[in-house]
Amino acid sequence: MKLVKGNFRSYAAVAQCLKHNKGWSQYEWTDPPGTQYPSRTNNEYNECVFVQKGNIIFTDMVTGLQYNVEAGDRLSLPRGTVYSTLTHQGATYYWCSKQAQHDEHGQGEWPGQKDEIPEEECPW
């Protein structure tokens, strides 16, 4: 997971970020206070979350690390990430996803992850 703090406080900022990133689907979602989603893994898609209001706590179920994603933040979830979520105060966010390219190691890495990520592959 990769967290970027505070750069995406409006839909215009999110749209600008996604403008040249072809192939990403997106939808807006709102969770009421106390919403919790159990552990899940997405083996097909790279995902990215832009929080607009409130916060979501993502827990990496492999490392135990927690990410407090607040209004204006973006969190990327590469294919194969195992995580759960919880929101205390509720949250409104944009959830984006794109079919992952499979690497030869089956590890779900983003194309060119080693400091060579093509702009169109990553919404950041």
N, C-alpha and C positions, 0 to 999 in steps of 0.2 A: 504494500500500500504506500501511496505517496500523498502527503497532505500539503496543500498550498493555502496559506492563510490570507484572507481579506481582499482578494483581487476581483471578486465576482459578485458585487453587491446588487446588480440589476440584471434583468433579462437581456438588456442591450449588451452588457459585458459578456454574458454567456454566449449570446448569438455571435458576437464578434470573435470570440474564441473558437466557435464551431464553424464559422463562415468558410474557411478554407480546408476544413477537415471533413472530407467527403466520406460518406458511408455510415456516419454515426446517426442512429435514431435517438429521439429524445421524447420525454413526456414529463409533464408537471404532476407532482403528487403532494398531498398534504396528509400528515399523520397527526392525530390528536395526542394530547399529553398522555404519557404512559405507554405508548405503543412500543411493543417489543416483537422483533422477528427472530425466530430460532436460527441456529447455525445453518448456513447453506454454502454451497460451492457452485460457481458457474463455470463449467468446463468448456463452454462454447463461445463465450463473449468476453471481451475486455469491457469494463464498465467504469463510469465516471459519474460522480455525484456533485452537483453545485447546490449548496444550501442557500436559500434566499431569506428564510425567517426561522427563528428558533435554533435548535441544535440537534444533532444525532450523534450518539456515541457508538462508534464501530469498534468491535473487539476482534482482533486477529486471533482466531481460535488455535493457531499453531504456536505463535509466540506469546500469546497472552497480552500483547500490547493493546492499549486503547487509544483511539483517536477521537477527540472531541471536535467534531466538524460543526462550525458555527456559521451564522449568516455571513455570506461573502466568501466562504471557503470552498475549495474543491478537493475532493479525494478521488484518487484513481485506484481501481481494483482490477489488476491484471487477471486474465483467465487463470483459474485454478486457486484463487484466493479463497480461503475458508474463513467466514466471518459471521458475526451476529450483530444486531443493532438494537438500540434502545433510545427512546427520546423521552426526557422528563417533562419538558415544557411544550412539546409538539414541534413540528417542523414542516416547512414548505420547501420543496426542492425540485430540481430538474435531474432526472436520471437518464443518462446517456449510455448507449451500448453499441458495440460494433463486433461483428464476427471476428474471432481471433484467428491469426495465422498460426499454424502449428510449426514449432521448431523441431529440429531433428532430435532434440533431447526430451521432448514432451513436457517441458517445464512451464509452458504458458507465457514465455517472455514476449514482450512487445517487439515487433519487428525493429531491428537495429537498436535494441535497448542499450547496448554498450556505447553510450554517448553519441549515437548516430540515428536517433529516432526521426524518421521522415515526418515533416509537419502534418501531412494528411493522415497519419496513423494515430496521432495522439492529440486529444483536445486540450492541450496546454502549451 
